[in-house]
Amino acid sequence: MGQFSSFLDAARLVHDLQQVKEIAQSISGQLDPTQIAHRVTESLVQQFGCAFARIWLLEPNQVTLRLVASSGLYTHTNGSFARVPMGAYKVGKIAQNRVPFLSNQLSEEAWVKDRQWALDNHIQGFAGYPLVAGERVLGVLASFRRGPFEPEFLEVLQVLCMTVTVALDAAQATASAPRDAGLQTTSLSDQLAQLLGDSPFTLVGTERPLRPMVAHLLRQVVETLNQVNCRYCRLTYTPHTVYLEALADEESGLIPEEEERRGHLHGRFRDSRFADIRHGVICLGGSFEVRSVVQRQTSQLSVMLPAAQYPIVVQVQCRQPLTHQGVVHLVAQAGFWVTDGEAGTGEAGAMVRITDDPAWLGHLPVVWVNQGKGSVPAGVVAVMDVRSTAEDLRALIHQALQNPVERHPDPAPLLSEREQQVMALLADGQRDRAIAQALFISESTVRFHINNSLAKLKAKNRYQGVYQAVAQGWI
């Protein structure tokens, strides 16, 4: 196996994790496993620079993996690896053993039958992950890259695998619902009460339909709690969010091993199922909090998720990273779906932009972030500042949606000076390593700037990116 550095580029990691969050939101309303898989493989190629990516799903016979999505260098799903028996080839072994496999020297791996293929296509990195929900194998995700995988990407890929697993599990559960009379005819609260058995359960507020992935996550929480002696559970509907609160025994595994001084508990869960659920909740713009109460004999859980069936989507574009992250957190607290790019959202919904950058004033309703510098630009329909609360922001977003101010088409995002330098060297035929040496930056930073440039230029690959950069006069 190739060697992977232990040092991470924090800025790159944060940027890529936000892209994973957008992918999670875009597939949250999708009920077709094949479409979910295709969205993820396309993202791995277009947003993360993989040469190609594939997803196999386990067939109902539980003995064969079927290729359902392939993007990049190969897009067909009917070749020699269209069906892989469990335990056969590397993909089948990953599924059978439920253990990921990573390599940055693919051509040197003994299991690779056609090493010349890897050399001819310059394929160096391989990452294969099992998609496992609880004790069930759903499939395998495999990605290939021309060049080595950076440690930042491997961290992000692990999170992405958790995301697609949650989405696929929800889609498969929904698809099987007609065969399950309980799921088909009862409300979510009735389903949760049935899962809890004799444990006390309370419904607060008026129940209404939720997005499939949201309802699935809530069922997963209760199913897991039911296995660890849940003492009490309450489901609460508010106009914008849905809350699930529960009490369980301390030895349930709900409390993470590491604790912060203030009592908010994070870290690694003793029961990994809670870690997977927390990740899914956060990716959907919710919150997952756990604390120890009653002289540390009881675990208290609180899960919050957006309750809108077709949510308002808020696009955040702030110039300073700290301001950007603060606004993103506030938007999630207000119960809205949040994105910081142009990615789709899975289901149709109204969209608002929050920004402090005049370059992002366009056709969307805008809430301006006022930091006390300069005047508010024309075309802005609502203004927030550092004192704004989640409730304030909720009112401002609805105000922005109701305002009929005429807006102009979005301007093309500007390439930064560094992005122009990187794209110019790329246009000269320089490889990532040569660009890094010329600009005295790391190769991962080079790829970070290239990915940013491709997104701004709306290019699917580097060749299109260079063409667009030249056509638009950036280089």
C-alpha positions in Angstrom: 0.0 0.0 0.0 1.1 3.6 -0.6 2.1 5.8 2.3 -0.2 8.6 3.4 0.9 11.8 5.2 -0.4 12.5 8.7 -0.6 16.2 8.1 -3.9 17.6 6.8 -4.7 20.9 4.9 -7.4 22.3 7.2 -8.7 24.8 4.6 -9.0 22.1 2.0 -10.7 19.7 4.4 -13.3 22.2 5.4 -14.0 23.1 1.8 -14.4 19.5 0.7 -16.6 18.6 3.7 -18.9 21.4 2.8 -19.2 19.9 -0.7 -20.1 16.6 0.9 -22.8 18.4 2.9 -24.3 19.8 -0.4 -24.2 16.3 -1.9 -26.1 14.9 1.1 -28.7 17.6 0.7 -29.0 17.0 -3.0 -29.8 13.3 -2.5 -31.9 13.5 0.6 -35.2 13.5 -1.3 -34.1 10.9 -3.8 -35.8 7.5 -3.6 -34.0 5.8 -6.5 -30.8 4.1 -5.3 -29.4 4.2 -8.9 -29.9 7.9 -9.1 -28.3 8.4 -5.7 -25.3 6.3 -6.7 -24.9 8.2 -10.0 -25.0 11.6 -8.2 -22.2 10.5 -6.0 -19.9 9.0 -8.7 -20.4 12.2 -10.8 -19.4 14.3 -7.8 -16.3 12.3 -7.2 -15.2 12.9 -10.8 -16.4 16.5 -11.3 -15.9 18.0 -7.8 -13.0 15.9 -6.4 -10.9 15.1 -9.5 -11.2 11.3 -9.6 -10.4 9.7 -13.0 -13.4 7.5 -12.5 -15.7 6.2 -9.7 -18.1 3.3 -9.4 -20.7 2.0 -7.0 -21.9 -1.6 -6.7 -25.1 -2.5 -4.7 -25.7 -5.8 -3.2 -28.6 -7.6 -4.9 -31.5 -9.2 -3.0 -29.9 -12.6 -3.2 -27.1 -11.3 -0.9 -24.4 -13.0 -3.0 -23.9 -10.7 -6.0 -22.9 -7.0 -6.2 -24.4 -5.2 -9.2 -22.7 -2.2 -10.8 -25.3 0.6 -10.8 -23.2 3.8 -11.4 -19.9 4.5 -13.2 -18.6 8.0 -14.0 -15.5 9.5 -15.6 -13.1 7.3 -17.7 -15.7 4.6 -17.9 -19.5 5.3 -17.8 -20.9 1.9 -18.9 -22.4 -0.5 -16.3 -22.6 -3.6 -18.4 -18.9 -4.7 -18.7 -17.0 -7.5 -17.2 -17.4 -6.1 -13.7 -21.2 -5.5 -14.0 -21.8 -8.3 -11.5 -19.2 -9.3 -8.9 -19.8 -12.2 -6.5 -19.3 -11.5 -2.8 -15.7 -12.4 -2.0 -14.5 -12.3 -5.6 -12.0 -9.7 -6.9 -11.0 -6.8 -4.7 -14.5 -5.3 -4.8 -16.1 -8.5 -3.6 -13.5 -8.9 -0.8 -14.1 -5.3 0.4 -17.9 -6.1 0.7 -17.3 -9.5 2.3 -14.7 -8.4 4.8 -16.4 -4.9 5.4 -12.9 -3.4 5.4 -11.8 -0.5 3.1 -8.7 -0.8 0.9 -6.5 2.1 0.0 -3.5 2.3 -2.3 -1.4 5.1 -3.9 0.6 2.5 -6.0 -2.1 0.7 -7.8 0.2 -0.7 -10.6 2.3 -2.4 -7.9 -0.5 -4.2 -6.1 -0.4 -8.0 -6.5 -4.1 -8.3 -6.9 -4.2 -6.0 -10.0 -4.4 -8.3 -13.0 -3.7 -5.7 -15.7 -1.0 -3.6 -14.3 -0.2 -2.1 -17.8 -3.7 -0.7 -17.9 -3.0 1.3 -14.7 0.3 2.5 -16.1 -1.1 3.4 -19.5 -4.0 5.4 -17.9 -1.7 6.9 -15.2 -4.0 5.5 -12.5 -2.1 5.6 -9.3 -4.6 6.0 -6.5 -7.3 3.5 -5.5 -9.8 3.7 -2.7 -12.5 1.2 -2.1 -15.0 1.4 0.8 -17.8 -0.9 1.9 -21.2 0.8 2.3 -22.5 -0.7 5.6 -25.7 0.2 7.5 -25.6 -1.4 10.9 -24.9 -5.0 10.3 -26.0 -4.9 6.6 -23.7 -4.5 3.6 -25.4 -2.3 1.0 -22.6 -2.2 -1.5 -19.1 -0.9 -2.4 -17.8 2.5 -3.5 -14.5 2.6 -5.5 -12.6 5.6 -6.8 -9.5 5.8 -9.0 -7.2 8.8 -9.5 -4.4 9.8 -11.8 -1.8 10.5 -9.1 -1.9 9.7 -5.4 -4.9 10.4 -3.0 -4.2 13.1 -0.5 -5.0 12.5 3.2 -7.6 15.2 3.1 -9.5 13.5 0.3 -9.4 10.1 2.1 -10.9 11.8 5.2 -13.6 13.3 3.0 -14.2 10.1 1.1 -14.9 8.3 4.3 -17.5 10.9 5.3 -19.0 10.7 1.8 -19.4 7.0 2.1 -21.3 7.4 5.4 -23.5 10.0 3.6 -24.4 7.7 0.6 -25.0 4.8 2.9 -27.6 6.7 4.9 -29.3 7.9 1.6 -29.2 4.4 0.1 -30.6 2.8 3.3 -33.4 5.3 3.4 -34.2 4.8 -0.3 -34.3 1.0 0.1 -36.4 1.2 3.2 -38.9 3.4 1.4 -39.0 1.1 -1.6 -39.8 -1.8 0.6 -42.6 0.1 2.5 -45.5 -1.2 0.3 -44.5 -4.7 1.5 -44.6 -3.6 5.1 -48.1 -2.8 6.2 -46.9 -1.1 9.3 -44.8 1.4 7.5 -47.4 2.0 4.8 -50.4 2.7 6.9 -49.1 4.3 10.1 -47.8 7.8 10.8 -44.2 8.3 11.9 -45.1 8.8 15.5 -47.0 5.5 15.5 -44.0 3.8 13.9 -41.7 5.2 16.6 -44.1 4.2 19.4 -44.3 0.7 18.0 -40.5 0.5 17.8 -40.1 1.6 21.4 -42.6 -1.0 22.8 -43.2 -0.4 26.5 -40.9 2.7 26.7 -42.9 6.0 27.2 -43.4 8.0 24.1 -44.9 11.5 23.6 -45.9 13.5 20.5 -45.9 17.3 20.8 -47.3 19.5 18.0 -49.1 18.7 14.8 -47.6 15.8 12.8 -46.9 16.4 9.1 -45.0 14.6 6.3 -41.2 14.8 6.4 -38.6 14.2 3.7 -37.9 10.5 3.4 -34.3 10.8 4.6 -35.3 12.8 7.6 -38.0 10.3 8.6 -35.6 7.5 8.0 -32.9 9.0 10.3 -35.5 9.5 13.1 -36.5 5.8 12.8 -32.8 4.9 12.9 -32.3 6.9 16.1 -35.3 5.2 17.8 -34.4 1.7 16.5 -30.9 2.1 18.0 -32.3 3.6 21.3 -34.6 0.7 21.6 -31.6 -1.7 21.7 -29.9 0.2 24.5 -32.8 0.5 27.1 -34.5 3.8 26.1 -36.3 5.2 29.2 -38.3 8.0 27.5 -38.7 9.5 24.0 -40.5 12.7 22.8 -41.1 13.8 19.2 -41.8 17.5 18.8 -43.0 19.3 15.6 -42.5 23.1 15.3 -43.3 25.2 12.3 -39.7 24.9 10.9 -38.1 21.9 12.7 -38.7 18.5 14.2 -37.0 17.5 17.5 -36.5 14.0 18.9 -35.4 13.9 22.6 -34.7 10.8 24.6 -33.3 9.4 27.8 -31.2 6.2 27.9 -29.0 4.4 30.4 -25.5 5.6 30.8 -24.0 2.3 29.6 -26.0 2.6 26.4 -22.9 3.7 24.4 -24.6 6.9 23.6 -22.1 9.0 25.4 -18.9 9.5 23.5 -15.6 8.5 25.0 -14.2 12.0 24.9 -16.0 14.9 26.7 -15.6 18.6 26.6 -15.4 20.6 29.9 -18.7 22.4 29.3 -20.6 19.1 29.2 -21.3 19.0 25.5 -20.2 15.6 24.4 -18.4 14.9 21.2 -15.6 12.5 20.2 -15.8 8.8 19.3 -19.0 6.9 20.3 -18.6 3.6 22.0 -21.5 2.5 19.8 -20.6 3.3 16.2 -24.3 3.4 15.1 -24.7 6.7 16.9 -21.7 8.2 15.1 -23.2 7.3 11.7 -26.6 8.8 12.7 -25.0 12.0 14.0 -23.2 12.4 10.7 -26.4 12.0 8.7 -28.2 14.5 10.9 -25.4 17.1 10.5 -25.3 16.6 6.8 -29.0 17.5 6.5 -28.5 20.8 8.4 -29.6 19.5 11.7 -28.0 19.1 15.1 -27.2 16.1 17.3 -26.4 16.7 21.0 -25.7 14.3 23.9 -25.1 15.0 27.5 -24.9 13.1 30.8 -27.5 13.9 33.4 -28.8 12.7 36.8 -25.4 12.3 38.4 -24.0 10.8 35.1 -26.3 7.8 35.3 -28.4 8.8 32.3 -27.7 9.9 28.7 -29.8 12.7 27.3 -30.1 12.9 23.5 -31.5 15.8 21.4 -31.8 15.6 17.6 -33.1 18.5 15.5 -33.8 18.3 11.8 -35.4 20.7 9.2 -39.1 19.7 8.9 -40.0 21.3 5.6 -41.1 18.9 2.9 -39.8 21.2 0.2 -37.4 23.4 2.1 -36.1 26.9 1.5 -32.5 26.6 0.4 -30.1 29.3 1.6 -26.9 29.9 -0.4 -24.1 31.4 1.8 -21.3 33.3 0.1 -19.2 35.4 2.6 -15.7 36.6 1.9 -14.1 35.8 5.3 -14.0 32.1 6.4 -15.1 32.9 10.0 -18.0 35.0 8.9 -19.0 32.3 6.4 -19.0 29.5 8.9 -20.9 31.6 11.5 -23.6 32.4 9.0 -23.8 28.7 7.9 -24.3 27.7 11.5 -27.0 30.3 12.0 -28.8 29.2 8.9 -28.9 25.6 10.1 -30.1 26.8 13.5 -33.0 28.6 11.7 -34.0 25.3 10.2 -33.1 26.0 6.5 -31.1 23.9 4.1 -27.7 25.5 3.4 -25.3 25.5 0.5 -22.2 27.5 -0.4 -22.2 26.7 -4.1 -24.3 26.2 -7.2 -25.2 22.5 -6.5 -28.7 21.3 -6.8 -30.8 20.5 -3.8 -32.6 17.3 -4.8 -36.1 18.7 -4.6 -37.5 22.0 -5.7 -37.6 24.8 -3.1 -37.3 28.5 -2.8 -33.8 29.9 -2.7 -32.2 32.9 -1.0 -28.6 34.1 -1.0 -26.8 35.5 2.1 -23.6 37.4 1.2 -21.3 40.3 2.1 -19.7 40.3 -1.4 -21.2 42.6 -4.1 -19.9 40.2 -6.8 -22.7 37.7 -5.7 -25.6 40.1 -6.1 -27.6 38.4 -8.8 -31.0 37.0 -9.6 -31.6 35.4 -6.2 -33.2 37.4 -3.3 -30.3 38.6 -1.1 -29.9 39.0 2.6 -26.9 41.3 3.1 -24.4 40.7 5.9 -23.7 44.2 7.3 -20.4 44.4 9.1 -20.5 48.1 9.6 -18.3 48.9 6.6 -19.7 50.9 3.7 -23.3 51.2 2.5 -25.8 48.4 1.7 -25.7 47.8 -2.1 -28.7 48.4 -4.3 -30.9 45.3 -4.9 -30.5 44.0 -1.4 -33.9 43.2 0.2 -32.9 42.4 3.8 -30.0 43.1 6.1 -28.5 41.1 9.0 -25.6 41.7 11.3 -23.5 39.9 13.9 -26.3 40.3 16.5 -28.9 38.6 14.4 -30.4 35.5 16.0 -31.8 32.4 14.3 -35.3 33.8 14.7 -34.2 37.1 13.2 -32.7 35.4 10.3 -35.8 33.3 9.7 -37.9 36.5 9.4 -35.3 38.2 7.1 -35.3 35.2 4.8 -39.0 35.1 4.5 -38.9 38.9 3.9 -36.4 38.4 1.1 -38.6 35.8 -0.6 -41.6 38.1 -0.5 -39.8 41.1 -1.9 -40.4 41.6 -5.7 -37.2 43.6 -6.3 -35.9 43.1 -9.9 -32.6 41.4 -10.1 -30.0 40.8 -12.7 -28.4 37.5 -13.8 -25.6 36.2 -11.6 -22.2 37.5 -12.7 -19.4 35.0 -13.4 -17.4 34.5 -10.2 -14.0 36.0 -10.4 -10.8 33.9 -10.5 -8.4 35.0 -7.8 -4.8 36.0 -8.7 -3.5 32.6 -7.5 -6.2 30.7 -9.4 -5.2 32.6 -12.6 -1.6 31.6 -12.0 -2.4 28.0 -11.5 -4.7 27.8 -14.5 -2.1 29.6 -16.7 0.5 27.0 -15.8 -2.0 24.2 -16.3 -2.7 25.6 -19.8 1.1 25.4 -20.5 0.8 21.7 -19.9 2.4 21.7 -16.4 1.6 18.9 -14.0 0.4 19.4 -10.5 3.9 18.8 -9.0 5.6 21.3 -11.4 2.9 23.9 -10.7 3.4 23.4 -6.9 7.2 23.9 -7.3 6.8 27.0 -9.5 4.5 28.7 -7.0 6.0 27.3 -3.8 2.8 25.7 -2.7 1.8 22.0 -2.0 0.3 19.8 -4.6 -2.9 19.5 -2.6 -3.2 23.3 -2.6 -2.7 23.3 -6.4 -5.6 20.8 -6.8 -7.7 22.9 -4.4 -7.2 26.0 -6.6 -7.9 24.0 -9.8 -11.2 22.6 -8.3 -12.2 26.1 -7.3 -11.5 27.4 -10.8 -13.4 24.6 -12.4 -16.4 25.3 -10.2 -16.3 29.1 -11.0 -15.9 28.4 -14.7 -18.6 25.7 -14.7 -16.2 23.3 -16.3 -16.5 19.5 -15.9 -12.8 18.7 -16.2 -9.5 20.4 -16.5 -9.6 20.6 -20.3 -12.9 22.4 -20.2 -11.5 24.6 -17.5 -8.5 25.7 -19.5 -10.7 26.4 -22.5 -13.1 28.5 -20.5 -10.3 30.4 -18.7 -8.8 31.3 -22.1 -12.2 32.1 -23.7 -13.2 34.4 -20.8 -9.8 36.2 -20.8 -8.5 35.0 -17.5 -5.3 33.6 -18.9 
